[in-house]
Amino acid sequence: MAEHVIKMPDVGEGVAEAELVEWNVKVGDLVREDTVIAAVMTDKATVEIPSPVEGQIAWLGAEIGDTVAVGSPIVKIDVAGDATPSTEPSDETPKVDSKAVAAEPEAKPAKAEPVAPPALEKKPAPASVKSTAAGPTSTGAPRPEGERPLASPAVRLRAREAGIDLRQVPGTGPAGRISHEDLDVFIARGREPVVTGLRPDTSVEEIKVVGLRRRIAEKMALAKSRIPHITYVEEVDVTALEDLRASLNATKRPDRAKLTLLPFLMRAMVKAIAEQPQLNALYDDEAGVIHRHGGVHIGIAAQTPSGLVVPVVRHAEARDLWDCAAEVNRLADAAKAGTATREELSGSTITITSLGAMGGVATTPVINHPEVAIIGVNKMMVRPVWDGSQFIPRKMMNLSSSFDHRVIDGWDAAVFVQRIKALLETPALIFVET
């Protein structure tokens, strides 16, 4: 019996360390070659680490949330044979793709789950593996209360969308790991009846903040602790804009993307920034320097299954309405699918945030540090508006915008928002060159 050591792989691009965000195995589990044993994240890019050999997990060198240096041992696997232990990187070191997904593993397409490999010769299977021998045909709760079921992020997402409690699903993988096939069997044989009646729930679930969620938390804490926010809310009559948008969509070419409100807002922001370039800036508060950018790189805050990311539409000043719409759609699809690159998720100079139909009446957006402004879009509603003689129905929407008060005075913030309001309420002005 020999020991094979897996070290933290080099994911490229000068990365010296990575955060461990998921273990797919535990000590005692049997693995086959190419079985995914862990996932690591660096700078919002998540990569999976496969096993280069078949064997039994003997040691795990880190816990979820730990930051591990490249080249550090993270897994030891007992393998059959008399070879000397592997302690140095070799051709068997797992290879990873430096262009990995830019969101948590839940945002990636589901992959086939590894099945439990047969026990190695002269090495009995651990008790944790034997305990799952009953398979998905067993009845009742397959695991004790409070025990967290093992499953990949894709399986957890599917179960959550289907309203299935994974604690009730028997797993046939190593250590009872639940696969997509286990979910299929559970659904096919009928779900357990839901217990009715009111009962106290005394359970407490501990969720460690790791990966993308930890980076979001750190980013928000940094922005709120270092930036004195001022939020300005203004209502906008978008009736004419919505009429124009509907007309353009009805007559657009088939190869063009459908227009939403965002491309109009982006073009309005470009025109307003041309008059107030100090809004399109990054503030290095440690050096005391404001970096005012000529190019308008608009971040579009997007919600993904694993959390908030901000893909960037670069050089919006050089894009027309249709080009803005196409780029927004492309970036949104990439963010939701988890395929956006690091370059597509960085470099913004000003940000738009929108919750769509759930946008509420008003919000207080948090500035995307180190930017100095963020424009928040609230939901559109038909409201009665007094025109001087009667109330008439108008499509109204609020803009909730936050500014760094160290750099942007309240008066300048108001002027900026009022200019955007004027452009949106008279959308023909968006297309007038001055």
C-alpha positions as CSV (number, residue, x, y, z in Angstrom):
1,M,0.0,0.0,0.0
2,A,1.4,3.4,-1.0
3,E,0.4,7.0,-0.3
4,H,-0.4,9.5,-3.0
5,V,-0.3,13.2,-2.0
6,I,-2.4,15.8,-3.9
7,K,-1.2,19.4,-3.6
8,M,-3.0,22.6,-4.2
9,P,-2.7,23.1,-8.0
10,D,-1.5,26.2,-9.7
11,V,-4.6,27.8,-11.3
12,G,-2.5,30.2,-13.3
13,E,-2.5,34.0,-13.7
14,G,-0.1,34.5,-10.9
15,V,-2.4,33.2,-8.2
16,A,-0.5,32.2,-5.1
17,E,-3.3,30.8,-2.9
18,A,-6.9,29.8,-3.1
19,E,-9.8,29.3,-0.7
20,L,-11.3,25.9,-0.1
21,V,-15.0,26.2,-0.6
22,E,-16.2,22.5,-0.8
23,W,-15.1,19.0,0.1
24,N,-16.8,16.3,-1.9
25,V,-15.2,13.5,0.1
26,K,-14.2,12.7,3.7
27,V,-11.6,10.5,5.3
28,G,-12.3,6.9,4.6
29,D,-14.1,7.5,1.3
30,L,-13.2,5.5,-1.8
31,V,-12.5,7.5,-4.9
32,R,-11.9,6.6,-8.5
33,E,-9.6,8.4,-11.0
34,D,-11.2,11.8,-12.0
35,T,-13.6,11.8,-9.1
36,V,-14.0,15.5,-8.0
37,I,-12.7,15.6,-4.5
38,A,-12.8,19.4,-3.8
39,A,-13.5,22.9,-5.1
40,V,-11.4,26.0,-4.6
41,M,-12.0,29.6,-5.3
42,T,-9.7,32.5,-6.1
43,D,-10.8,36.0,-7.1
44,K,-14.4,34.7,-7.8
45,A,-13.1,31.9,-10.0
46,T,-14.1,28.4,-8.8
47,V,-12.2,25.3,-10.0
48,E,-12.7,21.6,-9.2
49,I,-9.8,19.4,-8.1
50,P,-10.1,15.8,-9.4
51,S,-8.3,12.7,-8.1
52,P,-5.6,11.5,-10.4
53,V,-5.6,8.0,-8.8
54,E,-8.0,5.4,-7.4
55,G,-7.8,4.8,-3.7
56,Q,-9.1,5.6,-0.3
57,I,-9.0,9.1,1.3
58,A,-6.5,8.9,4.2
59,W,-6.1,12.6,5.2
60,L,-7.6,16.0,4.4
61,G,-5.3,19.0,5.0
62,A,-7.7,21.9,5.2
63,E,-11.2,22.9,6.3
64,I,-13.9,24.7,4.2
65,G,-13.1,28.4,4.3
66,D,-9.3,27.9,4.7
67,T,-6.9,29.7,2.4
68,V,-4.3,27.3,1.1
69,A,-1.1,28.2,-0.7
70,V,-0.3,26.7,-4.1
71,G,1.8,23.6,-3.7
72,S,0.6,22.8,-0.2
73,P,-0.6,19.2,0.4
74,I,-4.3,19.0,0.8
75,V,-5.2,15.4,0.3
76,K,-3.5,12.0,0.9
77,I,-4.9,8.9,-0.7
78,D,-3.9,5.3,0.0
79,V,-3.4,3.5,-3.2
80,A,-2.8,-0.2,-4.0
81,G,0.8,-1.1,-4.8
82,D,4.3,-0.8,-3.5
83,A,5.3,2.5,-5.0
84,T,7.0,5.1,-2.8
85,P,4.8,7.9,-1.4
86,S,4.3,10.8,-3.8
87,T,5.4,14.0,-2.1
88,E,6.5,16.1,-5.0
89,P,4.4,17.5,-7.9
90,S,4.3,15.1,-10.9
91,D,2.5,14.5,-14.1
92,E,-0.3,13.1,-12.0
93,T,-0.9,16.5,-10.3
94,P,-4.5,17.4,-11.1
95,K,-4.8,19.9,-13.9
96,V,-7.3,22.8,-13.5
97,D,-8.6,25.3,-16.0
98,S,-7.6,28.9,-15.2
99,K,-10.7,30.1,-17.1
100,A,-13.0,28.5,-14.5
101,V,-16.5,29.7,-13.7
102,A,-16.9,33.0,-12.0
103,A,-19.5,32.0,-9.5
104,E,-20.1,29.3,-6.9
105,P,-20.4,25.7,-8.2
106,E,-24.2,26.0,-8.0
107,A,-24.2,28.3,-11.0
108,K,-22.4,25.6,-13.2
109,P,-24.2,23.0,-15.3
110,A,-24.8,19.9,-13.4
111,K,-22.2,17.2,-13.8
112,A,-22.6,13.5,-13.5
113,E,-22.2,12.3,-9.9
114,P,-19.4,9.8,-9.2
115,V,-20.6,6.4,-8.1
116,A,-19.1,4.4,-5.3
117,P,-16.2,2.4,-6.5
118,P,-15.6,-1.2,-5.4
119,A,-13.5,-1.7,-2.3
120,L,-9.8,-2.0,-2.9
121,E,-8.2,-5.3,-2.4
122,K,-6.8,-6.1,1.1
123,K,-8.5,-2.9,2.4
124,P,-12.0,-3.2,3.9
125,A,-14.5,-0.4,3.1
126,P,-15.0,2.1,6.0
127,A,-18.1,1.9,8.1
128,S,-19.4,5.1,6.6
129,V,-19.5,3.5,3.2
130,K,-21.0,0.2,4.4
131,S,-23.8,2.1,6.2
132,T,-25.3,3.2,2.9
133,A,-25.6,-0.4,1.5
134,A,-29.4,-0.3,2.0
135,G,-29.5,2.2,-1.0
136,P,-32.5,4.2,-2.0
137,T,-35.0,1.4,-1.3
138,S,-34.7,1.9,2.4
139,T,-37.6,3.5,4.2
140,G,-37.7,6.2,6.9
141,A,-35.2,8.9,7.6
142,P,-31.9,7.7,6.1
143,R,-29.7,9.7,8.5
144,P,-29.9,11.0,12.1
145,E,-31.4,14.4,12.8
146,G,-28.9,17.2,12.5
147,E,-26.6,15.2,10.2
148,R,-25.9,17.2,7.0
149,P,-26.4,15.1,3.8
150,L,-23.5,15.0,1.4
151,A,-24.4,16.3,-2.1
152,S,-23.0,18.4,-4.8
153,P,-24.2,22.0,-5.3
154,A,-26.0,21.1,-8.4
155,V,-27.9,18.3,-6.6
156,R,-28.7,20.7,-3.7
157,L,-30.0,23.3,-6.1
158,R,-32.2,20.8,-7.9
159,A,-33.6,19.5,-4.6
160,R,-34.3,23.0,-3.4
161,E,-36.2,23.9,-6.6
162,A,-38.2,20.7,-6.3
163,G,-39.0,21.3,-2.6
164,I,-37.2,18.1,-1.5
165,D,-35.5,17.8,1.9
166,L,-32.2,16.1,1.2
167,R,-32.1,14.6,4.7
168,Q,-34.9,12.3,3.6
169,V,-33.1,11.1,0.5
170,P,-30.9,8.0,0.8
171,G,-27.6,8.3,-1.0
172,T,-25.8,5.5,-2.8
173,G,-22.5,7.3,-3.3
174,P,-19.4,7.2,-1.1
175,A,-20.3,8.0,2.6
176,G,-24.0,8.2,1.6
177,R,-23.4,11.0,-1.0
178,I,-26.6,11.9,-2.9
179,S,-26.5,11.9,-6.7
180,H,-29.0,13.0,-9.3
181,E,-29.9,9.3,-9.8
182,D,-30.8,9.1,-6.1
183,L,-33.1,12.1,-6.5
184,D,-34.7,10.5,-9.5
185,V,-35.4,7.3,-7.5
186,F,-36.7,9.3,-4.5
187,I,-39.1,11.2,-6.8
188,A,-40.2,8.1,-8.7
189,R,-41.2,6.1,-5.7
190,G,-43.2,9.0,-4.2
191,R,-42.1,11.5,-1.6
192,E,-42.6,11.0,2.1
193,P,-45.9,12.5,3.4
194,V,-45.6,16.0,4.9
195,V,-46.3,16.0,8.6
196,T,-49.2,18.4,9.3
197,G,-49.9,20.3,12.5
198,L,-47.9,23.0,14.3
199,R,-44.8,21.9,16.0
200,P,-41.9,23.9,17.5
201,D,-38.7,23.9,15.5
202,T,-35.6,24.0,17.8
203,S,-33.1,23.3,15.1
204,V,-30.1,25.6,14.5
205,E,-28.2,25.3,11.3
206,E,-24.6,26.7,11.2
207,I,-23.7,28.0,7.7
208,K,-20.0,28.9,7.3
209,V,-19.6,32.0,5.1
210,V,-17.2,31.0,2.4
211,G,-16.5,31.5,-1.3
212,L,-18.4,34.1,-3.2
213,R,-20.7,34.8,-0.3
214,R,-17.7,35.7,1.9
215,R,-16.3,38.0,-0.8
216,I,-19.7,39.7,-1.1
217,A,-19.8,40.2,2.6
218,E,-16.2,41.6,2.7
219,K,-17.0,43.9,-0.2
220,M,-20.2,45.3,1.4
221,A,-18.5,45.8,4.8
222,L,-15.6,47.6,3.1
223,A,-18.0,49.9,1.2
224,K,-20.2,50.8,4.2
225,S,-17.3,51.3,6.6
226,R,-15.2,53.5,4.4
227,I,-17.7,55.3,2.2
228,P,-20.0,58.0,3.7
229,H,-23.1,57.3,1.6
230,I,-25.7,59.9,0.5
231,T,-28.8,58.5,-1.2
232,Y,-31.0,60.6,-3.4
233,V,-34.4,59.3,-4.6
234,E,-36.4,60.8,-7.5
235,E,-39.4,59.7,-9.3
236,V,-39.4,59.5,-13.1
237,D,-42.3,59.5,-15.6
238,V,-41.3,56.8,-18.0
239,T,-44.6,56.7,-20.0
240,A,-43.1,58.1,-23.2
241,L,-40.0,55.9,-22.8
242,E,-42.1,52.8,-22.5
243,D,-44.1,53.7,-25.6
244,L,-40.8,54.3,-27.5
245,R,-39.4,51.0,-26.2
246,A,-42.5,49.0,-27.2
247,S,-42.4,50.6,-30.7
248,L,-38.7,49.8,-31.2
249,N,-39.1,46.3,-30.1
250,A,-42.1,45.8,-32.4
251,T,-40.1,46.9,-35.5
252,K,-36.6,45.7,-34.6
253,R,-34.6,43.4,-36.8
254,P,-34.7,39.7,-35.9
255,D,-30.9,39.7,-35.1
256,R,-31.2,42.5,-32.5
257,A,-31.7,41.9,-28.8
258,K,-35.0,42.9,-27.2
259,L,-34.8,46.3,-25.5
260,T,-35.3,46.7,-21.8
261,L,-35.1,49.8,-19.7
262,L,-31.4,49.3,-19.0
263,P,-30.0,50.3,-22.4
264,F,-31.9,53.6,-22.3
265,L,-30.6,54.3,-18.8
266,M,-27.1,53.5,-19.8
267,R,-27.2,55.9,-22.7
268,A,-28.8,58.6,-20.5
269,M,-25.9,58.0,-17.9
270,V,-23.3,58.4,-20.7
271,K,-24.8,61.8,-21.7
272,A,-25.1,62.9,-18.0
273,I,-21.5,61.8,-17.3
274,A,-20.2,63.9,-20.2
275,E,-21.5,66.9,-18.4
276,Q,-20.3,65.7,-14.9
277,P,-17.2,63.6,-15.5
278,Q,-16.5,63.5,-11.7
279,L,-19.3,60.9,-11.3
280,N,-17.3,58.4,-13.5
281,A,-14.4,57.9,-11.1
282,L,-12.7,55.6,-8.6
283,Y,-11.5,57.0,-5.3
284,D,-8.3,55.7,-3.8
285,D,-8.9,56.9,-0.3
286,E,-5.6,55.5,1.0
287,A,-3.6,57.5,-1.5
288,G,-6.0,60.4,-1.5
289,V,-6.3,60.3,-5.3
290,I,-9.4,60.4,-7.5
291,H,-9.0,58.5,-10.8
292,R,-11.4,60.1,-13.2
293,H,-12.0,57.8,-16.2
294,G,-12.8,58.9,-19.8
295,G,-14.3,55.5,-20.7
296,V,-17.7,54.7,-19.1
297,H,-17.5,51.1,-17.9
298,I,-21.0,50.4,-16.4
299,G,-21.3,47.5,-13.9
300,I,-24.7,45.8,-14.0
301,A,-25.4,44.1,-10.6
302,A,-26.8,40.7,-11.4
303,Q,-28.2,38.1,-9.0
304,T,-27.1,34.5,-9.7
305,P,-28.0,31.3,-7.9
306,S,-24.8,31.6,-5.8
307,G,-24.9,35.4,-5.1
308,L,-24.4,38.9,-6.4
309,V,-21.9,39.5,-9.2
310,V,-21.3,42.6,-11.3
311,P,-20.5,42.0,-15.0
312,V,-19.2,45.1,-16.7
313,V,-20.3,46.7,-20.0
314,R,-17.1,48.3,-21.2
315,H,-17.0,51.6,-23.1
316,A,-20.7,52.3,-23.0
317,E,-19.9,55.7,-24.5
318,A,-19.0,53.9,-27.7
319,R,-22.1,51.7,-27.9
320,D,-25.5,52.5,-29.3
321,L,-28.8,51.4,-27.8
322,W,-28.9,48.0,-29.5
323,D,-25.2,47.3,-28.8
324,C,-25.8,48.0,-25.1
325,A,-28.8,45.7,-25.1
326,A,-26.9,42.9,-26.7
327,E,-23.9,43.2,-24.3
328,V,-26.2,43.3,-21.3
329,N,-27.9,40.1,-22.4
330,R,-24.6,38.4,-23.1
331,L,-23.1,39.3,-19.8
332,A,-26.2,38.4,-17.9
333,D,-26.3,34.9,-19.5
334,A,-22.7,34.4,-18.7
335,A,-23.1,35.4,-15.1
336,K,-26.1,33.2,-14.5
337,A,-24.4,30.2,-16.2
338,G,-21.2,30.8,-14.2
339,T,-19.0,31.3,-17.3
340,A,-18.2,35.0,-17.0
341,T,-14.4,35.7,-16.9
342,R,-12.6,37.8,-14.4
343,E,-12.1,40.5,-17.0
344,E,-15.9,40.6,-17.5
345,L,-16.5,40.9,-13.7
346,S,-14.1,43.8,-13.0
347,G,-13.1,47.3,-14.1
348,S,-16.4,49.1,-13.7
349,T,-16.4,52.9,-13.1
350,I,-20.1,53.3,-12.2
351,T,-22.8,50.7,-11.4
352,I,-26.5,50.1,-12.1
353,T,-28.4,48.0,-9.6
354,S,-32.0,46.8,-10.3
355,L,-34.3,44.3,-8.7
356,G,-36.7,44.3,-11.6
357,A,-40.3,43.8,-10.8
358,M,-39.4,43.4,-7.1
359,G,-37.5,46.7,-7.0
360,G,-39.8,48.2,-4.4
361,V,-40.6,51.9,-4.0
362,A,-37.2,53.0,-2.9
363,T,-33.9,51.4,-2.0
364,T,-30.5,52.6,-0.5
365,P,-27.9,51.0,-2.8
366,V,-24.4,50.3,-1.5
367,I,-21.7,51.8,-3.6
368,N,-19.4,49.4,-5.4
369,H,-16.1,50.3,-3.8
370,P,-14.0,52.2,-5.0
371,E,-16.5,53.8,-7.3
372,V,-18.2,57.0,-6.2
373,A,-21.8,56.5,-7.5
374,I,-24.4,53.8,-8.1
375,I,-27.8,54.2,-9.8
376,G,-30.6,52.1,-8.4
377,V,-33.7,51.2,-10.5
378,N,-37.0,50.6,-8.6
379,K,-40.0,48.9,-10.0
380,M,-42.3,50.6,-12.5
381,M,-45.9,51.2,-11.5
382,V,-49.0,52.9,-13.0
383,R,-49.9,55.8,-10.7
384,P,-52.4,58.7,-10.9
385,V,-50.6,61.9,-11.7
386,W,-52.2,65.4,-11.5
387,D,-51.7,67.3,-14.9
388,G,-53.2,70.5,-13.6
389,S,-56.8,69.7,-14.3
390,Q,-57.3,66.0,-13.6
391,F,-55.5,62.8,-12.5
392,I,-54.3,60.7,-15.4
393,P,-52.6,57.3,-15.3
394,R,-48.8,57.5,-15.9
395,K,-46.0,54.9,-15.7
396,M,-43.8,56.0,-12.9
397,M,-40.5,54.7,-11.6
398,N,-38.2,55.8,-8.8
399,L,-34.4,56.1,-9.2
400,S,-32.6,55.5,-5.9
401,S,-29.0,56.6,-6.3
402,S,-26.1,56.6,-3.8
403,F,-23.0,58.8,-3.9
404,D,-19.7,59.0,-2.0
405,H,-20.1,62.2,-0.1
406,R,-16.4,62.7,0.3
407,V,-16.1,63.2,-3.5
408,I,-19.7,64.1,-4.6
409,D,-21.6,67.0,-3.0
410,G,-25.3,66.7,-2.6
411,W,-25.9,69.4,-5.1
412,D,-23.9,67.6,-7.8
413,A,-25.7,64.3,-7.0
414,A,-29.0,66.0,-7.5
415,V,-28.0,67.7,-10.7
416,F,-26.8,64.3,-12.1
417,V,-30.0,62.5,-11.2
418,Q,-32.2,65.3,-12.5
419,R,-30.3,65.2,-15.9
420,I,-31.0,61.5,-16.1
421,K,-34.6,62.1,-15.2
422,A,-35.0,64.7,-18.0
423,L,-33.4,62.3,-20.6
424,L,-35.7,59.4,-19.6
425,E,-38.8,61.5,-19.5
426,T,-38.0,63.0,-23.0
427,P,-36.3,60.0,-24.6
428,A,-35.8,61.7,-27.9
429,L,-33.1,63.7,-26.2
430,I,-31.1,60.5,-25.7
431,F,-30.5,60.4,-29.4
432,V,-29.7,64.1,-29.9
433,E,-26.0,64.8,-30.3
434,T,-24.9,68.1,-28.7
